[in-house]
Amino acid sequence: REETRLRLDRARMLLARTTRAALGGGAARLLRLAALRPSVSLLPSVASRALAKSKSGKDGDDAARAKPAEDDAATDDSSPGSAVVKYDEPEEIETALGFIAIPTTTRPLFPGIAYPVHITNETLVDALLKAADSNPFVAVFLTHADGATPTQDGDLLTGTDGIHSIGCLASIARVMPLGPGQGVHALLYGKRRVQIEHVVERDPVLRVKVKMLRDVLSSVARARGGEVAKEAEVAEKEADEAAAASAEGGEAEFPPLPAPRRRGKRRVLSAEAESESNHRKAYTLEIVSTIKEIVKLNPLFKEQMQIFLDRVDMNNPSTLADMGAAVTTGEGEALQEVLEETNIEARLRRTLELLKKELELSRVQSKISKQAEENLSKDQRNYILRQQLKQIKRELGMEKDDKEMLLNKFDERLASKTVPEDARKVIEEEKLKLQSLENTSAEFNTTRNYLDWLTAVPWGIYKKENLEIDRAERILDEEHFGMQDVKERIKEFIAVSNLAGSTQGKILCFVGPPGVGKTSIGKSIAKALDREFYRFSVGGLHDVAEIKGHRRTYVGAMPGKLIQCLKATNTANPVVMIDEIDKLGRGFAGDPSSALLEVLDPSQNQTFVDHYLDVPVDLSKMLFLCTANMTDSIPAPLLDRMEVVRLSGYVTEEKMAILKQYIYPTAREGVGLKPEQMELSDSAALKLIRWYCREAGVRNLQKHADKICRKVALKVVKGGPELKLPLLIGEDNLEDYVGKPQWHTDRIYGDETPPGVVMGLAWTSMGGSVLYIESASLTPTDAEVAAEAAEAEAAAAAAAAAAGGGGGGGG
């Protein structure tokens, strides 16, 4: 910087010598003085008057008055290009009478930045239009939370309480009226930092007196600025005296050129200034680097930077700091701190902090945008590839449109089925209807679903049965103990089918207490007959639509359980188990028990009509198995259509066999135990059945067996030196696994009952119970005899009196 300054001084000296040789006299002395004192703003006008006098031979003041606007414009390097440049010089801003104050609510205006504002207040609009013609400058200040602040940009201010004291002086670059009552759009261009000194006027608009805030480079710059200012004052005083002498017509005696300044102190100051300059340069480079990173991440930021790069000098740290802060999305108060900072190094630091936050925000935004674009690009790519693949297949004849694909699918389903004539007629009509409908219409989906169900019904598809009686008997004996009545009935059904050459559907109803195996025997029957098995429960069912389906006019309509059974099993002769038929409900939607009459009637289910399909369906080949706990709650017409097979329960010997053959091995394998790890004795099993599980079924017995196996598994896992395998569960330690017995002996007397006591039996849900019936004496007491005699005498007297009165009346 010192070398650059010396070169500039030499250039100015050379310019002064050249001018002196060309002009001579006082004008050359003034130009030389102007070259040595560039900080004195009054020298150009004085030099121009002297130059005019030397050229024209007239009074320099007259020549200067001839073109005052040109001289003023020539001395102003920062003119915005307008013809009105009166208040564009920093020295003249502070001498102005006042500027209109305009508020901004979100962010402050920075020097060198354009800011559009919409003004609707008529008073402010009129003042702004007048200022645009005469004094095209306004003072822009950011509002804060203290006091009554304006709600939007360009509102009318009444005082300075709601705005910051430091703002920006802006030129009115453009004013665009929007129409009557709509206000104007004004484009303001920031010029200088200013601070409010005092209010000039409040009515009709707020005008404030401001002073300009100058940038401060560093402490060294402030020291050098003091020296230069003193030299400038001396040079200005000498120039004024020389100009006054020249005006009197005499040859002005100019003071000699100043002696060269000493360099010792300057070298010390230059070292300190160089250190601070390096700091500013580092901040500047970091800001530029951060802006480049943000530009790579944020395309919108790139467009903003391109606009500002065309207007600002990136090598000027003050302009760079203002521009960097202006393009960020920081809070208004944070940006105001940057605007109020006059120290350039501190301003650069604050701007860098804002840019770093903006960079981090841009990274997060870029990450989110990248993830969204990846997902969107993947979906779009898949969609485009599918469309291309579909088009290629169409061109090659490998694929047709959606309607043709659906129709082909329906035709393929019906190719191997024997569809009745009524159903085929409906299917063909619906196919023609589907061809005439648009894919986007609601009726298209309804028709497609209807055809889907019609073609999914296994028309004429029957699974071949296995009618070997020995095989069926072996399967039933392997999976169930006892139940001879049920097994005999299934063997009879197989025998009749063998002799008749065809199978017909039957309706069997298993009635018995809970846990006797009614549902499980149904699975065994389907396995023995080699048929498909389908089970659904009607306990608590109160809607007829569950049996007969919904009407197609309803949203979400679907067929009933019987048609769903046909689609699930894909055969027309499955074994269908209807559980809990004695617990059917009845609601406002109809009586399901009445709907089952058609299903369970062999003479009616050949033409069963579902409300959804609305075509007859043959259910006569199905084998219906119903379960119930009792027949009392089953309606008589429905019970009359079923063949009842009662399952009374199991005796102790049967329970013992079931426990040893089925329940205990299954429970042991369920917990992962091996036969050599535990053993259940017969005495323990008998005690468990007799004193813990007296129910007719074996469900409670299965729970106790599971409980014993779980406790044994816990002991095996814990282990220990005292553990000996296998663990034996006997009669003596059974209570350690299942607790105290729930039942005790029913015997009250010994081997013989006393006189007057007889033994009876009663049926209960547990299988039965022993009752003792005792006789009691009925001999009346004396008081009872006397009371009865008195009552008899009173009755006789009343009868006699009645007879006597009747005879008298007759005589």
C-alpha positions in Angstrom: 0.0 0.0 0.0 2.9 2.4 0.8 4.4 1.8 -2.6 1.1 2.3 -4.3 0.7 5.6 -2.5 4.2 6.8 -3.5 3.4 6.0 -7.1 0.2 8.0 -7.0 2.1 11.0 -5.5 4.6 10.8 -8.3 1.8 10.7 -10.9 0.1 13.7 -9.4 3.4 15.7 -9.3 4.0 14.8 -12.9 0.5 16.0 -13.8 1.1 19.3 -11.9 4.4 20.0 -13.7 2.8 19.3 -17.1 -0.2 21.5 -16.3 2.1 24.3 -15.0 4.1 24.2 -18.2 1.0 24.4 -20.3 -1.0 27.0 -18.4 1.3 28.8 -16.1 0.2 31.1 -13.2 -2.2 30.5 -10.5 -4.3 27.8 -12.3 -1.3 25.4 -12.4 -0.6 26.0 -8.7 -4.2 25.1 -7.9 -4.1 22.0 -10.0 -0.9 21.0 -8.3 -2.4 21.6 -4.9 -5.5 19.5 -5.9 -3.2 16.7 -7.0 -1.4 16.6 -3.6 -4.7 16.9 -1.6 -7.2 14.6 -3.2 -9.3 14.4 0.0 -10.3 18.1 -0.3 -13.6 18.1 -2.1 -13.7 21.9 -2.7 -10.6 22.0 -4.9 -12.1 20.7 -8.2 -14.6 23.6 -8.3 -11.9 26.2 -7.4 -9.5 24.7 -10.0 -12.2 24.8 -12.6 -12.8 28.5 -12.0 -9.1 29.2 -12.3 -8.9 27.2 -15.4 -11.8 29.0 -16.9 -10.2 32.3 -16.1 -6.9 31.4 -17.7 -8.6 30.2 -20.9 -11.2 32.9 -21.4 -9.5 35.8 -19.9 -12.7 36.6 -18.0 -13.7 36.3 -14.4 -13.5 32.7 -13.2 -16.7 33.0 -11.3 -18.6 34.0 -14.4 -17.2 31.0 -16.3 -18.0 28.7 -13.4 -21.6 30.0 -13.2 -22.0 29.3 -16.9 -22.2 25.5 -16.4 -22.7 24.8 -12.7 -24.6 21.5 -13.3 -21.8 20.1 -15.5 -19.1 21.0 -12.8 -21.1 19.4 -10.1 -21.8 16.3 -12.1 -18.1 16.0 -13.0 -17.1 16.0 -9.4 -19.6 13.3 -8.4 -18.4 9.7 -9.0 -21.3 8.0 -7.3 -24.1 9.6 -9.1 -27.0 7.1 -9.8 -27.4 8.5 -13.3 -30.3 10.9 -12.4 -30.2 14.6 -13.4 -30.9 15.4 -9.7 -27.6 14.8 -7.8 -28.0 17.4 -5.2 -27.9 15.1 -2.2 -25.6 12.4 -3.5 -22.4 13.8 -1.9 -21.8 12.6 1.7 -21.0 16.2 2.8 -24.3 17.5 1.5 -26.4 14.7 3.1 -25.8 16.1 6.5 -26.8 19.6 5.3 -30.1 18.5 3.8 -33.3 19.7 5.5 -34.7 16.2 6.0 -35.7 12.9 4.3 -38.9 10.9 4.3 -38.7 7.9 6.7 -40.0 4.6 5.3 -40.2 1.5 7.5 -39.4 -2.1 6.6 -40.7 -4.9 8.7 -38.7 -8.0 7.8 -35.1 -7.0 6.9 -33.1 -3.8 6.6 -31.9 -2.2 3.4 -28.2 -2.3 2.7 -26.1 0.1 0.6 -25.9 -1.1 -3.0 -29.0 -3.3 -2.8 -32.3 -2.7 -4.6 -35.5 -3.1 -2.5 -39.0 -3.1 -3.8 -41.8 -1.7 -1.6 -45.5 -1.4 -2.0 -46.9 1.8 -0.5 -50.7 2.2 -0.2 -51.0 5.2 2.2 -52.2 8.1 0.0 -50.3 10.8 2.1 -47.1 8.9 1.8 -47.7 8.2 -1.9 -48.1 11.9 -2.6 -45.0 12.8 -0.6 -43.0 10.1 -2.4 -44.0 11.3 -5.9 -43.0 14.9 -5.0 -39.7 13.7 -3.7 -39.1 11.7 -6.8 -39.3 14.8 -8.9 -37.2 17.1 -6.7 -35.2 15.3 -4.0 -35.2 11.5 -5.0 -34.0 10.2 -1.7 -35.7 8.6 1.3 -34.4 7.1 4.6 -35.3 3.4 5.2 -35.3 2.0 8.7 -36.1 -1.5 10.1 -38.9 -1.7 12.7 -38.4 -3.5 16.0 -40.7 -5.0 18.6 -40.7 -2.0 20.9 -43.6 0.3 20.5 -46.4 0.4 17.9 -44.6 -0.8 14.8 -46.1 -0.9 11.3 -47.6 -4.1 10.1 -46.2 -4.0 6.6 -43.5 -2.3 4.5 -44.3 1.2 3.4 -46.7 2.1 6.2 -46.9 5.7 7.4 -44.7 6.5 10.4 -45.7 8.9 13.1 -42.5 8.8 15.2 -39.2 7.1 15.6 -40.1 4.9 18.6 -40.9 1.9 16.5 -37.8 1.9 14.2 -34.1 1.5 14.6 -32.0 4.7 14.7 -29.6 3.4 12.1 -30.8 2.8 8.5 -29.9 3.4 4.9 -30.4 6.4 2.7 -31.9 5.2 -0.6 -32.5 6.7 -3.9 -35.9 6.4 -5.6 -35.0 4.5 -8.7 -38.5 3.9 -10.0 -42.1 4.7 -9.0 -44.9 2.8 -10.7 -48.5 3.8 -9.9 -50.9 0.9 -9.7 -54.2 2.7 -10.0 -56.7 4.6 -8.0 -56.7 3.5 -4.4 -54.0 0.8 -4.9 -50.9 2.8 -4.1 -47.6 2.6 -5.9 -44.7 0.1 -6.4 -41.4 1.9 -5.6 -37.9 0.5 -6.2 -35.4 1.9 -3.7 -31.7 1.6 -4.2 -29.5 1.7 -1.0 -26.8 4.4 -1.0 -25.3 5.2 2.4 -25.5 4.2 6.1 -27.2 7.0 8.0 -28.3 7.6 11.6 -31.2 9.7 12.8 -30.2 13.0 14.5 -33.7 14.4 15.1 -37.2 14.6 13.7 -37.7 17.5 11.3 -41.5 17.2 10.9 -44.2 14.6 11.7 -47.1 15.9 9.6 -48.1 15.0 6.9 -45.2 12.5 6.8 -42.3 11.8 9.1 -39.1 13.6 7.9 -35.9 13.1 9.8 -32.5 14.8 9.9 -29.7 12.2 9.4 -26.0 12.0 9.5 -23.8 9.7 7.4 -21.9 6.8 9.1 -18.5 6.3 7.6 -16.7 2.9 7.4 -13.8 2.4 9.8 -11.0 0.1 8.6 -9.0 -0.2 11.8 -7.2 1.7 14.5 -4.3 2.3 12.2 -6.6 3.7 9.6 -8.2 6.0 12.1 -4.7 7.4 13.1 -3.8 7.9 9.5 -7.2 9.5 8.9 -6.5 12.1 11.5 -3.2 13.2 9.8 -4.8 13.3 6.4 -7.7 15.4 7.8 -5.3 17.9 9.3 -3.4 18.2 6.0 -6.7 18.6 4.1 -7.8 21.4 6.3 -4.5 23.3 5.8 -4.6 22.7 2.0 -8.2 23.8 1.8 -7.4 27.0 3.7 -4.5 27.8 1.4 -6.6 27.1 -1.6 -9.3 29.5 -0.4 -6.8 32.3 0.2 -5.3 31.7 -3.3 -8.7 31.8 -4.9 -9.5 35.0 -3.1 -6.3 36.6 -4.2 -6.9 35.5 -7.8 -10.4 37.0 -7.6 -9.0 40.4 -6.7 -7.1 40.4 -10.0 -3.6 40.0 -8.7 -1.1 37.3 -9.0 -1.7 35.1 -6.1 1.3 34.0 -4.1 0.8 30.3 -3.4 2.7 28.7 -0.6 5.5 26.4 -1.5 5.0 22.7 -1.8 4.9 20.9 1.5 8.0 19.1 2.6 8.1 15.3 2.3 6.7 13.7 5.4 8.8 11.6 7.6 8.6 7.8 7.0 9.6 6.5 10.4 6.2 6.6 12.1 4.5 5.5 8.9 6.6 2.3 8.8 5.3 1.4 12.3 1.7 2.2 11.3 2.1 0.3 8.0 3.2 -2.9 9.8 0.1 -2.8 12.0 -2.1 -1.9 9.1 -0.7 -4.8 7.1 -1.6 -7.2 9.9 -5.1 -5.9 10.0 -5.3 -5.9 6.2 -4.4 -9.6 6.2 -7.3 -10.2 8.6 -9.7 -8.4 6.3 -8.3 -10.3 3.3 -8.8 -13.6 5.1 -12.4 -12.7 6.0 -13.0 -11.6 2.4 -11.6 -14.9 0.9 -13.6 -17.0 3.4 -16.8 -15.1 2.5 -16.1 -15.6 -1.2 -15.4 -19.3 -0.6 -18.6 -19.7 1.4 -20.7 -18.0 -1.2 -19.2 -20.3 -3.9 -20.2 -23.4 -1.8 -23.7 -22.0 -1.3 -24.1 -21.3 -5.0 -23.2 -25.0 -5.7 -26.0 -26.2 -3.3 -28.7 -23.6 -3.9 -29.6 -22.6 -7.5 -31.8 -19.8 -6.3 -28.8 -18.3 -4.5 -26.8 -18.5 -7.7 -29.3 -16.3 -9.5 -29.2 -13.7 -6.8 -25.4 -13.8 -6.7 -25.3 -13.3 -10.5 -27.4 -10.1 -10.1 -25.3 -8.7 -7.4 -22.0 -9.6 -9.0 -22.9 -7.4 -12.0 -23.4 -4.4 -9.6 -20.8 -4.7 -6.8 -17.1 -4.8 -6.5 -16.0 -8.1 -4.9 -12.6 -6.6 -4.0 -14.2 -4.0 -1.8 -14.6 -5.5 1.7 -17.3 -3.1 2.8 -19.5 -3.7 -0.3 -18.8 -7.5 0.0 -20.0 -7.6 3.6 -23.2 -5.7 2.8 -23.9 -7.8 -0.3 -23.2 -11.1 1.6 -25.5 -10.2 4.4 -28.2 -9.0 2.1 -28.5 -12.2 0.1 -28.9 -14.4 3.2 -32.2 -15.4 4.8 -31.2 -14.3 8.3 -33.4 -12.8 10.9 -34.1 -9.1 10.6 -32.3 -8.2 13.9 -29.2 -10.1 12.9 -29.1 -8.2 9.6 -29.6 -5.0 11.5 -26.5 -5.7 13.5 -24.5 -6.0 10.3 -26.0 -2.7 9.1 -25.1 -0.9 12.3 -21.6 -2.1 12.3 -19.2 0.5 11.0 -16.0 -1.4 11.6 -15.4 -3.3 8.4 -13.5 -6.2 10.0 -16.3 -6.7 12.5 -18.9 -6.4 9.8 -17.1 -9.0 7.7 -17.1 -11.3 10.7 -20.9 -11.0 11.3 -21.6 -11.5 7.6 -19.4 -14.6 7.6 -21.5 -16.0 10.5 -24.7 -15.4 8.6 -23.3 -17.1 5.5 -22.1 -20.1 7.5 -25.6 -20.6 8.8 -27.0 -20.1 5.3 -24.5 -22.8 4.1 -25.6 -25.3 6.7 -29.3 -24.6 5.8 -28.5 -25.1 2.1 -26.8 -28.4 2.9 -29.9 -29.6 4.8 -32.1 -28.4 2.0 -30.0 -30.0 -0.6 -30.0 -33.3 1.3 -33.8 -33.2 1.6 -34.2 -32.3 -2.0 -31.8 -35.0 -3.1 -33.8 -37.7 -1.2 -37.1 -36.5 -2.6 -35.6 -36.4 -6.1 -34.2 -39.9 -5.8 -37.6 -41.3 -4.7 -39.4 -39.3 -7.4 -36.8 -40.2 -10.1 -37.1 -43.9 -9.1 -40.9 -43.8 -9.4 -40.8 -41.9 -12.6 -38.2 -44.2 -14.1 -40.2 -47.3 -13.1 -43.4 -45.8 -14.6 -41.6 -44.8 -17.8 -40.1 -48.3 -18.2 -43.4 -50.0 -17.5 -45.1 -47.8 -20.1 -42.4 -48.6 -22.6 -42.5 -52.3 -21.9 -46.3 -52.3 -22.3 -46.0 -50.5 -25.6 -43.4 -52.9 -26.8 -45.5 -55.9 -25.9 -48.5 -54.3 -27.7 -46.4 -53.8 -30.8 -45.3 -57.5 -30.7 -48.8 -58.7 -29.9 -47.7 -60.1 -26.5 -50.1 -57.9 -24.5 -53.4 -56.2 -25.0 -55.1 -53.3 -23.2 -56.6 -53.6 -19.7 -60.1 -54.5 -20.9 -58.9 -57.3 -23.2 -56.6 -58.6 -20.4 -59.5 -58.8 -18.0 -61.8 -60.5 -20.5 -59.1 -63.0 -21.4 -58.6 -63.7 -17.7 -62.3 -64.3 -17.2 -62.5 -66.6 -20.3 -59.5 -68.6 -19.0 -61.2 -69.2 -15.7 -64.4 -70.4 -17.4 -62.6 -72.7 -19.9 -62.3 -75.7 -17.5 -65.7 -75.1 -15.7 -69.2 -76.4 -16.4 -71.2 -73.2 -16.1 -75.0 -73.4 -15.9 -76.9 -71.8 -18.6 -78.4 -69.1 -16.3 -75.0 -68.1 -15.0 -73.3 -68.1 -18.4 -76.0 -65.8 -19.8 -75.4 -63.3 -17.0 -71.6 -63.5 -17.5 -71.8 -62.8 -21.2 -74.0 -59.8 -20.6 -71.7 -58.4 -18.1 -68.7 -58.9 -20.4 -70.4 -56.9 -23.1 -71.2 -54.2 -20.6 -67.6 -54.1 -19.4 -66.4 -53.5 -23.0 -68.5 -50.4 -23.3 -67.5 -48.8 -20.1 -64.5 -46.5 -19.5 -61.8 -47.6 -17.2 -62.1 -44.6 -15.0 -65.8 -44.9 -14.4 -67.2 -46.2 -11.1 -69.5 -48.7 -12.8 -66.4 -50.3 -14.5 -65.0 -51.3 -11.1 -68.4 -52.6 -10.0 -68.8 -54.7 -13.1 -65.2 -56.0 -13.0 -65.7 -57.1 -9.3 -69.0 -58.8 -10.2 -67.4 -60.7 -13.1 -64.4 -61.6 -10.9 -66.7 -63.3 -8.3 -68.9 -65.0 -11.0 -65.9 -66.5 -12.7 -64.2 -67.5 -9.4 -67.1 -69.8 -8.4 -66.0 -73.4 -9.1 -68.9 -74.2 -11.4 -69.0 -78.0 -11.8 -65.6 -78.6 -10.1 -65.8 -81.5 -7.6 -62.9 -83.0 -5.8 -62.7 -86.7 -6.0 -63.5 -88.4 -2.7 -61.8 -91.3 -1.1 -64.5 -93.7 -0.1 -62.3 -96.4 1.5 -64.0 -97.3 4.8 -60.8 -98.8 6.3 -58.8 -95.7 5.6 -61.4 -93.4 7.1 -61.7 -95.6 10.2 -57.9 -95.6 10.7 -57.7 -91.8 10.4 -60.6 -91.2 12.8 -59.1 -93.6 15.4 -55.7 -92.0 15.1 -56.9 -88.5 15.9 -59.9 -89.2 18.3 -60.5 -91.7 21.0 -64.1 -92.8 21.6 -66.9 -90.9 19.7 -68.2 -94.2 18.4 -71.5 -92.7 17.4 -69.9 -90.0 15.2 -67.5 -92.5 13.6 -70.3 -95.0 12.8 -72.3 -92.2 11.1 -69.4 -91.2 8.9 -68.8 -94.8 7.9 -72.4 -95.2 7.1 -72.2 -92.1 4.9 -69.2 -93.6 3.0 -71.0 -96.9 2.6 -74.1 -95.3 1.1 -71.9 -93.3 -1.3 -70.2 -96.5 -2.4 -73.5 -98.3 -3.1 -75.2 -95.3 -4.7 -72.3 -94.4 -6.9 -72.6 -90.7 -6.0 -72.3 -88.6 -2.9 -74.9 -86.3 -1.6 -74.6 -83.5 0.9 -75.8 -84.1 4.4 -76.4 -81.9 7.4 -75.1 -83.3 10.7 -75.3 -81.4 14.0 -72.9 -82.4 16.8 -74.4 -81.5 20.2 -72.4 -81.8 23.4 -70.7 -79.9 26.2 -67.6 -77.8 25.5 -64.3 -79.5 25.0 -65.5 -82.9 23.8 -64.0 -82.4 20.3 -66.9 -81.3 18.1 -64.8 -79.0 15.9 -61.7 -81.2 15.7 -63.8 -84.2 14.6 -65.0 -82.1 11.7 -61.4 -81.7 10.4 -60.8 -85.4 10.8 -63.9 -86.1 8.8 -62.7 -83.9 5.9 -59.4 -85.6 6.0 -61.0 -89.1 6.0 -63.1 -88.2 3.0 -60.2 -86.4 1.3 -62.3 -83.2 0.9 -61.5 -79.5 1.5 -62.4 -78.1 4.9 -63.9 -74.7 5.6 -65.1 -73.4 8.9 -66.9 -70.3 10.0 -68.7 -69.4 13.2 -72.2 -67.9 13.4 -72.1 -67.2 17.2 -73.6 -63.7 17.7 -74.3 -63.3 14.0 -77.2 -60.9 13.4 -76.9 -59.9 9.8 -78.5 -61.9 7.0 -75.9 -60.5 4.5 -73.2 -62.6 6.2 -75.1 -65.7 4.9 -76.8 -64.5 1.7 -74.5 -61.6 0.7 -75.0 -57.9 0.1 -76.8 -56.2 -2.8 -74.4 -55.0 -5.5 -75.8 -51.4 -5.2 -74.1 -51.0 -1.8 -70.6 -49.7 -1.5 -68.2 -52.5 -0.6 -70.7 -55.2 -1.3 -69.5 -58.8 -1.3 -71.0 -62.3 -1.4 -72.0 -64.3 1.7 -70.0 -66.9 3.6 -71.1 -69.8 1.4 -69.9 -68.2 -1.9 -66.6 -67.2 -0.1 -66.3 -70.8 0.9 -66.6 -71.9 -2.7 -63.9 -69.4 -3.9 -61.5 -70.3 -1.0 -61.7 -74.1 -1.5 -62.1 -74.0 -5.3 -64.4 -77.0 -5.2 -68.1 -77.4 -5.0 -68.1 -80.3 -2.5 -66.2 -79.2 0.6 -66.8 -80.1 4.2 -68.4 -76.9 5.7 -68.5 -76.6 9.5 -70.9 -74.0 11.0 -69.8 -73.5 14.6 -72.0 -72.3 17.4 -75.3 -72.6 15.6 -77.2 -72.5 18.8 -75.9 -69.0 19.5 -77.3 -67.2 16.4 -78.4 -63.7 17.0 -81.3 -61.6 15.7 -81.0 -57.9 14.8 -82.5 -55.2 12.7 -80.8 -56.6 9.6 -82.9 -59.8 9.7 -82.9 -63.2 11.2 -79.9 -65.3 10.1 -81.5 -68.5 11.4 -84.2 -68.1 8.8 -81.6 -67.5 6.1 -79.9 -70.8 7.0 -83.1 -72.7 6.3 -82.4 -72.5 2.6 -78.8 -73.4 3.1 -79.4 -76.4 5.3 -82.4 -77.8 3.4 -81.4 -80.6 1.0 -84.3 -79.8 -1.3 -83.6 -76.1 -1.5 -79.8 -75.7 -1.5 -79.6 -77.0 -5.1 -80.7 -73.5 -6.3 -79.2 -71.3 -3.5 -79.4 -67.6 -4.7 -76.9 -65.2 -3.2 -77.9 -61.6 -3.1 -74.6 -60.5 -4.7 -74.3 -63.1 -7.4 -78.1 -63.2 -8.1 -77.7 -66.5 -9.9 -78.5 -70.0 -8.6 -75.6 -71.9 -7.1 -75.7 -75.7 -6.3 -74.8 -76.4 -2.6 -76.2 -79.9 -2.5 -72.8 -81.6 -2.8 -71.5 -79.9 0.4 -71.3 -81.8 3.7 -72.5 -79.5 6.4 -71.4 -80.1 10.0 -72.9 -77.9 12.7 -71.9 -77.7 16.3 -74.0 -76.7 19.3 -73.8 -77.0 23.1 -77.6 -77.5 23.4 -80.6 -77.8 21.1 -83.0 -75.7 23.2 -82.0 -72.4 21.6 -82.0 -73.7 18.0 -85.2 -72.8 16.2 -87.4 -75.8 15.6 -87.6 -75.5 11.7 -83.8 -75.3 11.6 -83.4 -78.2 14.0 -85.8 -80.3 11.9 -83.5 -80.0 8.9 -80.4 -81.4 10.7 -79.5 -84.9 11.9 -78.5 -84.5 15.6 -75.5 -86.6 16.9 -75.0 -86.2 20.6 -71.6 -86.2 22.2 -72.2 -86.8 25.9 -68.6 -86.5 27.0 -65.9 -88.9 28.3 -65.7 -91.2 31.3 -62.6 -91.5 33.4 -61.1 -94.4 31.4 -61.6 -92.5 28.2 -60.0 -89.4 29.7 -57.1 -91.4 30.8 -56.5 -92.8 27.3 -56.9 -89.4 25.7 -54.4 -87.9 28.2 -51.8 -90.6 27.7 -52.1 -90.9 24.0 -52.8 -87.3 22.8 -52.8 -84.5 25.4 -49.6 -85.4 27.3 -47.3 -86.1 24.3 -48.5 -82.9 22.6 -48.0 -80.7 25.6 -44.5 -82.2 26.2 -43.4 -81.6 22.6 -44.9 -78.1 22.8 -42.5 -77.0 25.5 -39.5 -78.8 23.9 -39.1 -81.6 26.5 -38.0 -85.1 25.5 -39.5 -88.3 26.9 -36.3 -89.0 28.9 -36.6 -85.7 30.8 -40.0 -86.2 32.4 -42.6 -88.9 33.2 -46.2 -88.7 34.2 -47.4 -91.7 36.3 -50.8 -93.3 35.9 -51.7 -92.5 39.5 -50.9 -88.9 39.0 -53.0 -88.9 35.8 -55.9 -90.5 37.5 -55.8 -88.0 40.4 -55.6 -85.2 38.0 -58.7 -86.4 36.2 -60.7 -87.3 39.3 -60.0 -84.3 41.6 -59.0 -81.5 39.1 -60.8 -82.1 35.8 -64.3 -83.4 36.2 -65.7 -81.7 33.2 -67.3 -83.7 30.4 -64.7 -82.5 27.9 -60.9 -82.6 28.0 -60.1 -78.9 27.5 -59.5 -78.2 31.2 -57.4 -81.4 31.3 -55.2 -80.1 28.4 -54.7 -76.8 30.4 -53.4 -78.7 33.4 -51.1 -80.9 31.3 -49.6 -77.7 29.7 -49.1 -76.2 33.2 -47.3 -79.3 34.4 -45.0 -79.4 31.4 -44.1 -75.7 31.7 -43.1 -76.1 35.4 -40.9 -79.1 34.5 -39.3 -77.1 31.6 -38.4 -74.4 34.2 -36.7 -76.9 36.5 -34.8 -78.4 33.6 -33.5 -75.0 32.4 -32.4 -74.0 35.9 -30.7 -77.3 36.3 -28.5 -77.8 39.4 -26.6 -80.7 41.0 -29.7 -82.0 42.7 -31.7 -82.3 39.5 -32.1 -85.9 38.4 -33.7 -86.8 35.1 -36.3 -87.9 34.3 -38.5 -85.9 36.6 -41.3 -88.1 37.8 -44.7 -86.5 38.4 -46.5 -88.8 40.8 -49.5 -88.7 43.0 -47.5 -87.4 46.0 -45.9 -84.4 44.2 -48.8 -83.5 41.8 -49.9 -80.7 44.0 -46.5 -79.0 43.5 -47.3 -78.5 39.9 -51.1 -77.9 39.8 -51.9 -76.8 43.3 -54.6 -78.0 45.7 -57.5 -80.2 44.3 -60.6 -78.4 43.3 -62.9 -81.3 44.1 -63.3 -83.6 47.2 -65.2 -86.8 47.9 -69.0 -86.7 47.7 -69.5 -89.4 50.3 -70.9 -88.1 53.5 -71.9 -91.3 55.2 -70.0 -94.6 55.6 -70.7 -97.8 53.8 -74.4 -97.8 54.9 -76.8 -94.9 55.1 -78.9 -94.4 58.2 -82.7 -94.9 58.2 -84.6 -92.2 56.5 -81.7 -91.4 54.0 -81.7 -92.5 50.4 -79.1 -91.9 47.6 -80.0 -90.2 44.3 -78.2 -89.0 41.1 -78.5 -85.6 39.3 -77.2 -84.5 35.9 -74.9 -81.5 35.8 -72.5 -79.9 33.3 -69.7 -81.7 35.0 -71.2 -85.1 34.1 -73.4 -85.7 37.2 -73.4 -85.6 40.9 -74.6 -87.9 43.9 -77.5 -86.6 46.0 -78.5 -87.7 49.5 -82.2 -87.4 50.2 -83.3 -87.4 53.9 -86.8 -88.0 55.2 -88.4 -85.8 58.0 -91.2 -86.3 60.5 -94.6 -84.7 59.7 -96.5 -85.3 63.1 -98.5 -82.1 64.0 -98.2 -80.5 67.4 -101.1 -79.9 70.0 -101.2 -76.2 69.1 -101.6 -77.0 65.4 -104.4 -79.5 66.2 -106.3 -77.0 68.3 -106.0 -74.4 65.7 -107.3 -76.7 63.0 -110.3 -77.7 65.2 -111.2 -74.0 65.9 -111.0 -73.3 62.1 -113.3 -76.3 61.4 -115.9 -75.2 64.0 -116.0 -71.7 62.7 -116.5 -72.9 59.1 -119.4 -75.2 60.2 -121.1 -72.4 62.1 -120.9 -70.1 59.1 -122.3 -72.8 56.8 -125.3 -73.4 59.2 -126.1 -69.7 59.5 -126.1 -69.4 55.7 -128.4 -72.3 55.3 -130.9 -71.0 58.0 -131.1 -67.5 56.4 -131.8 -69.0 53.0 -134.7 -71.2 54.3 -136.5 -68.2 55.9 -136.4 -66.2 52.7 -138.0 -69.0 50.8 -141.0 -69.4 53.3 
